[in-house]
Amino acid sequence: MTARTAAVIASLAVGLGSAGCVNFYEVMVETPIQAKLDVSQFQRILVAGFVPGGTQNIDPNTETARLLRSQLRSKSDLSVIDADVIPLVEDVDRRRIEAGERIPEPEPNQPRIATEVDFEPYEKIFHDHEYWKNVGMAFDQPLIVTGTVLFTEISRSGLVSRPSSGINPVSGRTEYTEERQWMEQRGYSLVPTFVFIDGRTGEQLYTESFQEDVLYPSTQNTPALSAYFELMDKLLPAFLNTLSTQKIRGARFLVK
C-alpha cells in the first residue's frame, strides 16, 4: 500500500467515522491491456537479431535476442525459433562495400555505432522486403523481430533527493524528511527500437522505440551487464504487450 493510498483511506475513515463502524476491504483486480499487433496469423516467431551500438562492454545483439526469446517462450503463445542471431552490421557493411561505398574505420577503442545518428546507414535494411522475405522463407515464414539497440554509458551531476529520518526532540517520534544533496552519478542508457516484420512478405508491420536510463553513485561499480538487465526489465512488459494481451494487477479498496 502506498502512502498516498493510506492517506486516502485515512481521510475516508475520518469522514465516515461518525456514521458508525467502517470496514475497508482490499481487493486485487486485473485490468487487461489489448495487444498492439494482431499476430493471430502467425504460429512462430523469430527474434532475428539487432543492429547494436554504444558501449563495447556487452554484446547488445546477442543479449537482447537471448532475453526476448526467453520471455516469449514463457509469456507468448507463439512458438519461438532457436537460431543464430543475424550479424546485421556485417551484412549491411558488406552490401555497402559491394556498392562501392567507403566505410570509415571507428576511432581506437570506440564502437562503429556510437550514437543514434550512426544507425542511419543501417536502418535501410529494415525496409528491404526481399531481404526479410528470404529470411522468412528459411524459417517457414514466421513473424520476425529485429531492430536497433543502443546501450551507452552516461554521467550526470546535480541535486538529488534522498530520504532521511530523525527523532523529534519534543514528541520523541521518528520523523521522515527528504534532503537534497549534490551528487555525481554514472550509469547507462538503453534505447531499443523493435521492428516487427511479416516473414511472408518482408514488410514492416509495426515499430516502437523505448528509452530507459539508470544512474548510480559515481563511487558504485555496477557491471554493464547488470545495468542492461535492470533496464530491460523495465521495458519488457511494453514489448510483450505488442504481441499479446497483458494483465496489470492492482488493488481496489471497498468500504462496507
C-alpha positions as CSV (number, residue, x, y, z in Angstrom):
1,M,0.0,0.0,0.0
2,T,1.4,3.4,-0.9
3,A,1.5,6.4,1.4
4,R,-0.9,8.2,-0.9
5,T,-3.4,5.3,-0.7
6,A,-3.1,5.2,3.0
7,A,-3.8,8.9,3.3
8,V,-6.9,8.4,1.2
9,I,-8.2,5.6,3.4
10,A,-7.5,7.7,6.5
11,S,-9.5,10.6,5.1
12,L,-12.4,8.3,4.3
13,A,-12.2,6.8,7.8
14,V,-12.4,10.3,9.4
15,G,-15.3,11.3,7.1
16,L,-17.3,8.2,7.7
17,G,-16.4,7.5,11.3
18,S,-19.4,9.4,12.6
19,A,-21.7,7.1,10.6
20,G,-20.6,4.1,12.7
21,C,-18.1,1.3,12.2
22,V,-16.4,1.4,8.8
23,N,-14.6,-1.6,7.3
24,F,-12.2,-1.4,4.3
25,Y,-11.6,-4.4,2.1
26,E,-8.6,-4.6,-0.3
27,V,-9.5,-6.5,-3.5
28,M,-6.9,-7.3,-6.1
29,V,-8.1,-6.8,-9.7
30,E,-6.6,-7.5,-13.1
31,T,-7.0,-5.0,-16.0
32,P,-6.4,-6.4,-19.5
33,I,-4.4,-4.2,-21.9
34,Q,-5.0,-5.3,-25.5
35,A,-2.1,-6.2,-27.8
36,K,-0.9,-3.6,-30.2
37,L,-0.3,-6.0,-33.0
38,D,-2.6,-8.8,-34.3
39,V,-0.4,-11.9,-34.5
40,S,-3.2,-14.4,-34.9
41,Q,-2.0,-15.2,-38.5
42,F,1.4,-16.4,-37.2
43,Q,2.3,-19.6,-35.2
44,R,6.1,-19.0,-35.0
45,I,8.3,-16.0,-34.1
46,L,11.9,-15.4,-35.0
47,V,14.0,-12.9,-32.9
48,A,16.4,-12.5,-35.8
49,G,19.0,-10.1,-34.4
50,F,19.6,-6.4,-34.0
51,V,21.9,-3.6,-35.1
52,P,23.8,-2.9,-31.8
53,G,25.5,0.3,-30.8
54,G,27.1,2.0,-27.8
55,T,29.4,0.5,-25.2
56,Q,31.6,-2.4,-26.1
57,N,31.3,-3.9,-22.6
58,I,28.5,-6.2,-23.7
59,D,27.0,-7.5,-27.0
60,P,23.6,-5.9,-27.2
61,N,22.7,-8.0,-30.3
62,T,23.2,-11.4,-28.6
63,E,22.0,-10.4,-25.2
64,T,18.8,-8.8,-26.5
65,A,17.9,-11.7,-28.7
66,R,18.6,-14.2,-25.9
67,L,16.5,-12.3,-23.4
68,L,13.5,-11.7,-25.7
69,R,13.4,-15.3,-26.7
70,S,13.4,-16.4,-23.1
71,Q,10.5,-14.0,-22.3
72,L,8.5,-15.0,-25.4
73,R,8.8,-18.7,-24.5
74,S,7.1,-18.2,-21.1
75,K,4.7,-15.3,-21.9
76,S,3.6,-15.8,-25.6
77,D,1.6,-18.4,-27.4
78,L,3.9,-18.2,-30.4
79,S,6.5,-20.9,-30.9
80,V,10.0,-19.3,-30.6
81,I,12.5,-20.3,-33.2
82,D,16.1,-21.1,-32.0
83,A,18.6,-19.8,-34.5
84,D,21.9,-17.9,-34.5
85,V,21.4,-14.2,-34.4
86,I,21.9,-12.5,-37.8
87,P,25.0,-10.2,-37.9
88,L,23.1,-7.3,-39.4
89,V,26.0,-4.8,-39.2
90,E,28.3,-7.2,-41.2
91,D,25.5,-7.9,-43.7
92,V,24.9,-4.2,-44.3
93,D,28.6,-3.3,-44.4
94,R,29.3,-6.0,-47.0
95,R,26.5,-4.6,-49.2
96,R,27.8,-1.1,-48.8
97,I,31.3,-2.2,-49.9
98,E,29.9,-4.1,-52.8
99,A,28.1,-0.9,-53.9
100,G,31.4,1.0,-53.9
101,E,30.9,2.9,-50.6
102,R,33.9,3.6,-48.4
103,I,33.2,2.8,-44.7
104,P,35.3,4.8,-42.3
105,E,37.0,2.9,-39.5
106,P,36.0,3.8,-36.0
107,E,38.4,5.5,-33.6
108,P,40.5,3.2,-31.5
109,N,38.5,1.5,-28.7
110,Q,35.3,3.1,-30.0
111,P,32.3,1.2,-31.4
112,R,31.4,1.6,-35.0
113,I,28.0,2.8,-33.9
114,A,28.3,5.2,-31.0
115,T,25.2,7.4,-31.3
116,E,21.7,7.2,-32.7
117,V,22.8,9.2,-35.8
118,D,25.3,6.4,-36.6
119,F,22.3,4.0,-37.1
120,E,21.2,5.8,-40.3
121,P,23.1,3.7,-42.9
122,Y,21.9,0.5,-41.3
123,E,18.3,1.3,-40.8
124,K,17.6,0.9,-44.5
125,I,17.8,-2.8,-44.2
126,F,14.5,-2.8,-42.2
127,H,12.8,-1.6,-45.4
128,D,14.4,-4.3,-47.6
129,H,11.4,-6.5,-48.3
130,E,13.3,-9.0,-50.3
131,Y,16.0,-9.5,-47.6
132,W,13.4,-10.2,-44.9
133,K,11.3,-12.3,-47.2
134,N,14.3,-14.6,-47.8
135,V,14.9,-14.8,-44.1
136,G,11.2,-15.7,-43.6
137,M,11.4,-18.4,-46.2
138,A,14.4,-20.0,-44.4
139,F,12.3,-20.3,-41.2
140,D,8.8,-21.2,-42.5
141,Q,7.6,-17.6,-42.8
142,P,7.3,-16.6,-39.1
143,L,6.8,-13.2,-37.5
144,I,10.2,-11.6,-37.4
145,V,11.5,-9.3,-34.6
146,T,14.6,-7.1,-35.3
147,G,15.6,-3.5,-34.8
148,T,18.4,-1.5,-33.2
149,V,19.7,-1.4,-29.6
150,L,21.8,1.5,-28.3
151,F,23.4,0.9,-24.9
152,T,25.6,3.7,-23.8
153,E,27.4,5.0,-20.7
154,I,26.1,8.2,-19.2
155,S,27.1,10.6,-16.4
156,R,25.2,13.4,-14.7
157,S,25.6,15.7,-11.8
158,G,23.0,17.7,-9.8
159,L,20.8,17.9,-6.7
160,V,19.3,14.5,-5.7
161,S,16.6,14.0,-3.1
162,R,17.5,11.4,-0.5
163,P,15.3,10.2,2.4
164,S,16.4,10.8,5.9
165,S,15.0,10.2,9.4
166,G,15.5,11.6,12.9
167,I,13.9,11.7,16.3
168,N,11.8,14.7,17.2
169,P,13.2,16.0,20.5
170,V,9.7,17.2,21.6
171,S,7.5,14.3,20.7
172,G,10.1,11.6,20.7
173,R,8.7,10.3,17.4
174,T,10.6,9.3,14.3
175,E,10.2,11.9,11.5
176,Y,11.0,11.3,7.9
177,T,12.2,14.1,5.6
178,E,14.0,14.5,2.3
179,E,17.4,16.0,1.9
180,R,18.8,17.4,-1.3
181,Q,22.4,16.6,-2.0
182,W,24.7,17.4,-4.9
183,M,25.9,14.1,-6.4
184,E,28.0,12.9,-9.3
185,Q,26.3,10.0,-10.9
186,R,27.2,7.4,-13.6
187,G,25.1,4.9,-15.3
188,Y,23.7,3.6,-18.6
189,S,21.1,4.5,-21.1
190,L,19.2,1.8,-23.2
191,V,17.4,2.9,-26.4
192,P,15.9,-0.1,-28.3
193,T,13.8,0.1,-31.4
194,F,11.8,-3.1,-32.1
195,V,10.8,-3.7,-35.7
196,F,8.2,-6.4,-36.4
197,I,8.3,-7.8,-39.9
198,D,6.0,-10.2,-41.8
199,G,8.1,-13.2,-42.7
200,R,5.8,-14.0,-45.7
201,T,6.2,-10.6,-47.5
202,G,9.2,-9.0,-45.8
203,E,7.0,-5.9,-45.0
204,Q,7.1,-4.0,-41.7
205,L,4.1,-4.5,-39.6
206,Y,4.9,-2.3,-36.5
207,T,7.8,-0.5,-34.9
208,E,8.2,1.0,-31.5
209,S,11.1,2.7,-29.6
210,F,11.8,2.9,-25.9
211,Q,14.3,4.7,-23.7
212,E,15.3,3.8,-20.1
213,D,18.1,5.3,-18.0
214,V,19.6,4.2,-14.7
215,L,22.1,6.1,-12.6
216,Y,24.2,5.1,-9.7
217,P,26.5,7.0,-7.3
218,S,29.9,7.6,-9.0
219,T,31.6,5.6,-6.3
220,Q,29.5,2.5,-7.1
221,N,30.9,0.0,-9.6
222,T,28.0,-1.6,-11.4
223,P,28.7,-4.1,-14.2
224,A,27.4,-3.1,-17.6
225,L,25.5,-6.4,-18.0
226,S,23.7,-6.0,-14.6
227,A,22.6,-2.5,-15.6
228,Y,21.5,-3.8,-19.0
229,F,19.2,-6.4,-17.5
230,E,17.9,-3.9,-15.0
231,L,16.9,-1.6,-17.9
232,M,15.4,-4.3,-20.0
233,D,13.3,-5.5,-17.1
234,K,11.6,-2.1,-17.1
235,L,10.6,-2.2,-20.7
236,L,9.8,-5.9,-21.3
237,P,6.1,-5.6,-20.3
238,A,5.6,-3.0,-23.0
239,F,7.4,-5.2,-25.6
240,L,5.3,-8.2,-24.7
241,N,2.1,-6.1,-24.9
242,T,2.9,-5.6,-28.5
243,L,2.3,-9.3,-29.2
244,S,-0.3,-10.4,-26.6
245,T,-2.8,-9.0,-24.2
246,Q,-1.2,-8.3,-20.8
247,K,-2.9,-8.1,-17.4
248,I,-2.0,-5.3,-15.0
249,R,-2.6,-6.2,-11.4
250,G,-3.7,-3.5,-8.9
251,A,-5.6,-3.0,-5.7
252,R,-9.1,-1.6,-5.2
253,F,-10.5,-0.7,-1.8
254,L,-14.1,-1.4,-0.9
255,V,-15.9,0.4,2.0
256,K,-18.5,-1.5,4.0
